[in-house]
Structures are given as C-alpha cells and as structure tokens.
Amino acid sequence: SVALGGTVTGEHGVGVEKLSSMCVQFSDAEREQMLAVKRAFDPKALLNPGKVIPTLHRCAEYGRMHVKRGLLPFADIPRF
C-alpha cells in the first residue's frame, strides 16, 4: 500500500494497467513534471502512446541489457 510507504509498481513499468494508480502515489505537480520530461524527449508522443512513462527497452524490468561492440548501453543504470 502506498499509505505504508509502498509503490504502485513492482519490477516493471506502469503501462496501462496501473495508469490510474499513479494518481494515488503522485501529486498533480509530480505527474506534470514526469509528463514534461516525456514531452521533452518525445514531443510528438510517438513512444508508448497512452502509457504514463516509457521505460528503457530491455532495461532493469527485463533483467538484462544487450551488449554491442563490447559496450553496455546505459552502464550507469543499476542492475538487479
């Protein structure tokens, strides 16, 4: 429960199933800040339309990242 310090999500993103739960955990101002960041990187709303905040593809929610040319993309992201 959010009231006890929990969160509306687990190891995955919000997607569409928990979209309305974002209103429980975050204030209007916090949600607007998140959407402003999304608009800055996706001004035409082409990425994950209808979802609250897109997550990095093949990132921590999948527990893996693809290595290309010996480099790990987004090396600063914590891995679980």
Biotite code that builds the C-alpha atoms (Angstrom):
import biotite.structure as struc

atoms = struc.array([
    struc.Atom([0.000, 0.000, 0.000], chain_id="A", res_id=1, res_name="SER", atom_name="CA", element="C"),
    struc.Atom([1.209, 3.498, -0.828], chain_id="A", res_id=2, res_name="VAL", atom_name="CA", element="C"),
    struc.Atom([-0.039, 4.692, 2.576], chain_id="A", res_id=3, res_name="ALA", atom_name="CA", element="C"),
    struc.Atom([2.504, 2.387, 4.241], chain_id="A", res_id=4, res_name="LEU", atom_name="CA", element="C"),
    struc.Atom([5.401, 3.537, 2.045], chain_id="A", res_id=5, res_name="GLY", atom_name="CA", element="C"),
    struc.Atom([4.939, 1.108, -0.838], chain_id="A", res_id=6, res_name="GLY", atom_name="CA", element="C"),
    struc.Atom([4.616, 1.814, -4.529], chain_id="A", res_id=7, res_name="THR", atom_name="CA", element="C"),
    struc.Atom([2.009, 1.128, -7.225], chain_id="A", res_id=8, res_name="VAL", atom_name="CA", element="C"),
    struc.Atom([4.507, -0.775, -9.353], chain_id="A", res_id=9, res_name="THR", atom_name="CA", element="C"),
    struc.Atom([6.945, -3.600, -8.871], chain_id="A", res_id=10, res_name="GLY", atom_name="CA", element="C"),
    struc.Atom([9.845, -4.524, -11.090], chain_id="A", res_id=11, res_name="GLU", atom_name="CA", element="C"),
    struc.Atom([8.100, -3.274, -14.239], chain_id="A", res_id=12, res_name="HIS", atom_name="CA", element="C"),
    struc.Atom([6.714, -0.021, -15.550], chain_id="A", res_id=13, res_name="GLY", atom_name="CA", element="C"),
    struc.Atom([3.247, 1.415, -15.079], chain_id="A", res_id=14, res_name="VAL", atom_name="CA", element="C"),
    struc.Atom([1.946, 0.585, -18.557], chain_id="A", res_id=15, res_name="GLY", atom_name="CA", element="C"),
    struc.Atom([-1.826, 0.823, -18.874], chain_id="A", res_id=16, res_name="VAL", atom_name="CA", element="C"),
    struc.Atom([-2.983, -1.452, -16.054], chain_id="A", res_id=17, res_name="GLU", atom_name="CA", element="C"),
    struc.Atom([-1.751, 0.814, -13.259], chain_id="A", res_id=18, res_name="LYS", atom_name="CA", element="C"),
    struc.Atom([-2.276, 4.114, -15.042], chain_id="A", res_id=19, res_name="LEU", atom_name="CA", element="C"),
    struc.Atom([-4.986, 5.317, -12.647], chain_id="A", res_id=20, res_name="SER", atom_name="CA", element="C"),
    struc.Atom([-2.896, 4.277, -9.637], chain_id="A", res_id=21, res_name="SER", atom_name="CA", element="C"),
    struc.Atom([-0.386, 6.997, -10.484], chain_id="A", res_id=22, res_name="MET", atom_name="CA", element="C"),
    struc.Atom([-2.907, 9.470, -9.049], chain_id="A", res_id=23, res_name="CYS", atom_name="CA", element="C"),
    struc.Atom([-2.644, 7.712, -5.676], chain_id="A", res_id=24, res_name="VAL", atom_name="CA", element="C"),
    struc.Atom([1.134, 7.798, -5.448], chain_id="A", res_id=25, res_name="GLN", atom_name="CA", element="C"),
    struc.Atom([1.989, 11.103, -7.141], chain_id="A", res_id=26, res_name="PHE", atom_name="CA", element="C"),
    struc.Atom([0.566, 14.621, -6.867], chain_id="A", res_id=27, res_name="SER", atom_name="CA", element="C"),
    struc.Atom([-0.693, 16.600, -9.862], chain_id="A", res_id=28, res_name="ASP", atom_name="CA", element="C"),
    struc.Atom([2.541, 18.622, -9.836], chain_id="A", res_id=29, res_name="ALA", atom_name="CA", element="C"),
    struc.Atom([4.718, 15.479, -9.767], chain_id="A", res_id=30, res_name="GLU", atom_name="CA", element="C"),
    struc.Atom([2.796, 13.874, -12.623], chain_id="A", res_id=31, res_name="ARG", atom_name="CA", element="C"),
    struc.Atom([3.060, 17.069, -14.644], chain_id="A", res_id=32, res_name="GLU", atom_name="CA", element="C"),
    struc.Atom([6.840, 17.094, -14.131], chain_id="A", res_id=33, res_name="GLN", atom_name="CA", element="C"),
    struc.Atom([7.078, 13.495, -15.369], chain_id="A", res_id=34, res_name="MET", atom_name="CA", element="C"),
    struc.Atom([4.978, 14.307, -18.415], chain_id="A", res_id=35, res_name="LEU", atom_name="CA", element="C"),
    struc.Atom([7.092, 17.397, -19.125], chain_id="A", res_id=36, res_name="ALA", atom_name="CA", element="C"),
    struc.Atom([10.205, 15.203, -19.252], chain_id="A", res_id=37, res_name="VAL", atom_name="CA", element="C"),
    struc.Atom([8.420, 12.765, -21.584], chain_id="A", res_id=38, res_name="LYS", atom_name="CA", element="C"),
    struc.Atom([7.316, 15.625, -23.848], chain_id="A", res_id=39, res_name="ARG", atom_name="CA", element="C"),
    struc.Atom([10.898, 16.947, -23.965], chain_id="A", res_id=40, res_name="ALA", atom_name="CA", element="C"),
    struc.Atom([12.194, 13.620, -25.310], chain_id="A", res_id=41, res_name="PHE", atom_name="CA", element="C"),
    struc.Atom([9.070, 12.627, -27.271], chain_id="A", res_id=42, res_name="ASP", atom_name="CA", element="C"),
    struc.Atom([7.368, 15.853, -28.443], chain_id="A", res_id=43, res_name="PRO", atom_name="CA", element="C"),
    struc.Atom([5.173, 14.044, -30.981], chain_id="A", res_id=44, res_name="LYS", atom_name="CA", element="C"),
    struc.Atom([4.074, 11.396, -28.432], chain_id="A", res_id=45, res_name="ALA", atom_name="CA", element="C"),
    struc.Atom([5.177, 8.541, -30.689], chain_id="A", res_id=46, res_name="LEU", atom_name="CA", element="C"),
    struc.Atom([6.793, 6.376, -27.991], chain_id="A", res_id=47, res_name="LEU", atom_name="CA", element="C"),
    struc.Atom([4.427, 4.193, -25.937], chain_id="A", res_id=48, res_name="ASN", atom_name="CA", element="C"),
    struc.Atom([1.306, 6.258, -26.638], chain_id="A", res_id=49, res_name="PRO", atom_name="CA", element="C"),
    struc.Atom([-1.284, 6.044, -23.883], chain_id="A", res_id=50, res_name="GLY", atom_name="CA", element="C"),
    struc.Atom([1.200, 4.943, -21.246], chain_id="A", res_id=51, res_name="LYS", atom_name="CA", element="C"),
    struc.Atom([2.332, 7.135, -18.385], chain_id="A", res_id=52, res_name="VAL", atom_name="CA", element="C"),
    struc.Atom([6.101, 6.973, -18.599], chain_id="A", res_id=53, res_name="ILE", atom_name="CA", element="C"),
    struc.Atom([8.018, 4.751, -21.012], chain_id="A", res_id=54, res_name="PRO", atom_name="CA", element="C"),
    struc.Atom([10.868, 2.698, -19.624], chain_id="A", res_id=55, res_name="THR", atom_name="CA", element="C"),
    struc.Atom([14.168, 1.898, -21.310], chain_id="A", res_id=56, res_name="LEU", atom_name="CA", element="C"),
    struc.Atom([13.818, -1.015, -23.716], chain_id="A", res_id=57, res_name="HIS", atom_name="CA", element="C"),
    struc.Atom([15.495, -4.179, -22.375], chain_id="A", res_id=58, res_name="ARG", atom_name="CA", element="C"),
    struc.Atom([16.435, -2.481, -19.157], chain_id="A", res_id=59, res_name="CYS", atom_name="CA", element="C"),
    struc.Atom([16.084, -3.413, -15.499], chain_id="A", res_id=60, res_name="ALA", atom_name="CA", element="C"),
    struc.Atom([12.479, -4.597, -15.827], chain_id="A", res_id=61, res_name="GLU", atom_name="CA", element="C"),
    struc.Atom([13.735, -7.417, -18.070], chain_id="A", res_id=62, res_name="TYR", atom_name="CA", element="C"),
    struc.Atom([16.864, -8.007, -16.002], chain_id="A", res_id=63, res_name="GLY", atom_name="CA", element="C"),
    struc.Atom([19.180, -7.782, -18.993], chain_id="A", res_id=64, res_name="ARG", atom_name="CA", element="C"),
    struc.Atom([20.792, -5.420, -21.457], chain_id="A", res_id=65, res_name="MET", atom_name="CA", element="C"),
    struc.Atom([22.227, -6.199, -24.880], chain_id="A", res_id=66, res_name="HIS", atom_name="CA", element="C"),
    struc.Atom([25.938, -5.621, -25.308], chain_id="A", res_id=67, res_name="VAL", atom_name="CA", element="C"),
    struc.Atom([27.078, -4.139, -28.626], chain_id="A", res_id=68, res_name="LYS", atom_name="CA", element="C"),
    struc.Atom([30.703, -3.792, -29.666], chain_id="A", res_id=69, res_name="ARG", atom_name="CA", element="C"),
    struc.Atom([31.823, -4.704, -26.144], chain_id="A", res_id=70, res_name="GLY", atom_name="CA", element="C"),
    struc.Atom([29.922, -1.792, -24.595], chain_id="A", res_id=71, res_name="LEU", atom_name="CA", element="C"),
    struc.Atom([26.963, -1.999, -22.263], chain_id="A", res_id=72, res_name="LEU", atom_name="CA", element="C"),
    struc.Atom([24.389, 0.709, -23.100], chain_id="A", res_id=73, res_name="PRO", atom_name="CA", element="C"),
    struc.Atom([23.363, 2.867, -20.140], chain_id="A", res_id=74, res_name="PHE", atom_name="CA", element="C"),
    struc.Atom([26.167, 1.482, -17.989], chain_id="A", res_id=75, res_name="ALA", atom_name="CA", element="C"),
    struc.Atom([25.231, 3.762, -15.066], chain_id="A", res_id=76, res_name="ASP", atom_name="CA", element="C"),
    struc.Atom([21.790, 2.161, -14.618], chain_id="A", res_id=77, res_name="ILE", atom_name="CA", element="C"),
    struc.Atom([21.720, -0.191, -11.604], chain_id="A", res_id=78, res_name="PRO", atom_name="CA", element="C"),
    struc.Atom([21.132, -3.849, -12.469], chain_id="A", res_id=79, res_name="ARG", atom_name="CA", element="C"),
    struc.Atom([19.152, -6.202, -10.248], chain_id="A", res_id=80, res_name="PHE", atom_name="CA", element="C"),
])
